[in-house]
């Protein structure tokens, strides 16, 4: 979605002379944060399978809870920042 959908929507909006730079920037920031949380989950998962389980268990638990809480917010905000300009574009056409 980050690399295919957002650039196509950005070109569509620029053809319609509709400024959505703040929405596109927000979508990239939220997408990047989601990727970073996923990498933190992978790191903590690999460390939990190593011999030092007790050392990384609390870290993995905190990362897991933050992923559930913040991931829902980031994904919903990213989808909203993509859909809201489409809604505004269709209302401006009428």
C-alpha positions in Angstrom: 0.0 0.0 0.0 2.8 2.4 0.8 4.7 1.9 -2.4 1.9 1.4 -4.9 -1.4 2.9 -3.8 -0.2 6.2 -2.3 1.9 7.4 -5.2 -0.9 6.6 -7.6 -3.4 8.5 -5.5 -0.9 11.4 -5.2 -0.7 11.6 -9.0 -4.5 11.5 -9.3 -4.9 14.3 -6.9 -2.2 16.4 -8.6 -4.0 16.0 -12.0 -7.2 17.2 -10.3 -5.3 20.2 -8.8 -6.2 19.0 -5.3 -3.6 19.6 -2.5 -3.2 16.5 -0.3 0.4 16.8 0.7 -0.4 16.8 4.4 -2.5 13.6 4.0 0.2 11.8 2.0 2.9 12.8 4.4 0.8 11.5 7.3 0.2 8.2 5.6 3.9 7.7 5.0 4.7 8.5 8.6 2.1 6.1 9.9 3.2 3.4 7.5 6.8 3.8 8.5 5.8 3.5 12.2 3.9 0.4 11.5 6.9 -1.1 9.8 9.1 -0.2 12.7 6.8 -1.8 15.2 6.8 -4.9 13.0 10.6 -5.0 13.0 10.6 -4.6 16.8 8.2 -7.5 17.1 10.5 -9.6 14.9 13.5 -8.7 17.0 11.8 -9.5 20.2 10.5 -12.8 18.8 13.9 -13.9 17.7 15.4 -13.0 21.1 12.7 -14.9 22.9 13.7 -18.1 21.0 17.3 -17.6 22.1 18.8 -18.8 25.4 18.1 -15.4 27.1 14.3 -15.7 27.4 14.1 -14.0 30.8 16.1 -11.0 29.7 13.8 -10.1 26.8 10.4 -11.3 28.0 9.4 -7.9 29.5 10.6 -6.1 26.4 8.7 -8.4 24.1 5.5 -8.1 26.2 5.7 -4.3 26.2 6.3 -4.2 22.4 3.4 -6.6 21.9 1.0 -4.5 23.9 2.2 -1.3 22.2 1.7 -2.9 18.8 -1.9 -3.8 19.5 -2.8 -0.4 21.0 -0.8 1.9 18.7 -1.1 -0.3 15.6 -4.9 0.0 15.5 -4.6 3.8 15.8 -1.9 4.0 13.1 -3.7 1.8 10.7 -7.0 3.5 11.1 -5.4 6.9 10.8 -3.5 5.8 7.7 -6.6 4.5 6.0 -8.5 7.7 7.0 -5.7 9.9 5.5 -6.0 8.0 2.3 -9.8 7.9 2.1 -10.6 11.4 3.3 -9.0 13.2 0.3 -11.1 10.9 -2.0 -14.2 12.0 -0.2 -13.2 15.6 -0.4 -12.4 15.3 -4.1 -15.7 13.7 -5.0 -17.6 16.4 -3.0 -15.7 19.2 -4.8 -16.6 17.7 -8.3 -20.3 18.1 -7.6 
